[in-house]
Amino acid sequence: MEVYQTEDQQVESLNTHLQWVLDHGKPQEMVYIGRLRMARVLMESGEFQQALTLLGNEPPAGFVVAYKELEGDLYRALGQIDNARSAYGSAIAALTAQARNRAELQMKLDDVGGGTSTPELPRT
């Protein structure tokens, strides 16, 4: 007999595993990744403020883009457009020149009225 888990049971199981990572993760980077993943699960569950709290105020070095993009998504879901704009702008500012997700972040920023960071081409 096959055993199937409901979506709620899967989320609960995932939360249990992610909480273990947050409590015991080594190296520290695993904790940062665990926070990102748990915040995404919370976002999918509609727990936007709890996800923001989990992310904290200052993202760790090396995780600024991922943290700020998710923060922007969460603020947007909460209807806090100014905060979303600021978070997306911070994510773009932290990108390297070769970053592949620049266009996606720029679209998110434009969608919340952040303008464009790409200079206009002169008209001929």
N, C-alpha and C positions, 0 to 999 in steps of 0.2 A: 504494500500500500504506500503510495507516494504521499508525502507530507508537503502541503503548500502553506506558505506564510501569507497573511494578509499584508497589504501595504503598511498598515499601522504597525504590525509586528516587525516588519523589515526595518522601518524607521527606528523603532525602539531598539532593535538589535544594533543597528548602525550607531545610534546615539551612545549606547553602552560601550561599544568599541572605541568610538572617538573620544569619549570621556576618559577612558583608560589611557589613551595616547596623551591627552592633555595633562593627566595626573602623573604619568610615568615616562613620557616620551624622552628618548635620548637618541641622538643628539637633539639639542634645542630646536633645530630646524624642523624636526618631526612635530613638535608642539605647534609651531607656526602653521604648518600644513594642516594639522588636525583642526586648528581654530578656523582656518579658511573653509575646510570641508564641513565642519559642524555649523558654521554660520550659514553656509549654503543650504544645508538641511533645514535649519530654522527658517530661512527665508522661504523655502518651498512650503513650509508648514504655516506660513503667514505670521511668524513670530519675528517681525522685523526689528523691533526695539531690542529684544533679547539678543538677536544676531549682532546688532551694532555694539551692544555692551560687551559681547564676547570678543569682538575685534579689538576693542580698546581704543585709546586715543592716538598713540603713535605706533605706526607699523614698524616692525623690525627691518633693519637694513637688508636689502635683497628681496624683500616682499612688498615694497611700497606700492608697486603698480597693481599687483593682485589685490592687496588689501583696499587700496583707494578705489579701484574699480568696483569691487563688491560693496564698499561703503556707499558709493554713488548709486548703485542699483537699489540698495536698501533705502536710502533717503528718497529716491524717486518713488519707490513703492509707498512710502509714507506721505508722499505729496510735499516733501520739503525740497522744493526745486532749487533754491539758492544753495543749500548744503550739497545737493547732488551735483550741481554745476561746479562747486568748489572741489569736491572729491574727484570728479572726472578730470578737471584741470590739473590737479596734483598728480594724478596717474599719468597723464600725458607728459607733464613736465619731468617725470622720473624715467620716462622711456629712453632707451638708447636709440641712436640713429638708425640701427638696423632692426628695430623691433617690428615684428610682423603684425601686431595687433593695433598699431597706430590708427589705421583707418576705422576700425571698429570703435575704438575709444572716441575718436573724433566724431563719429556719427552719434554716439551716446551724448557727447557734450553738445553737439548741434541740436539734438532733439530736446534738450532742456534749455535751449536758448543761449548756449555758451558761445555762439559765434564761431568763427573759423580761425584756426591758427595757420592756415595756408594762405600765403599772400595772393592777392588777385593778380591775374596776368593783365598786362596793359592791353587796352583795346586798340585795334589798328583801323 
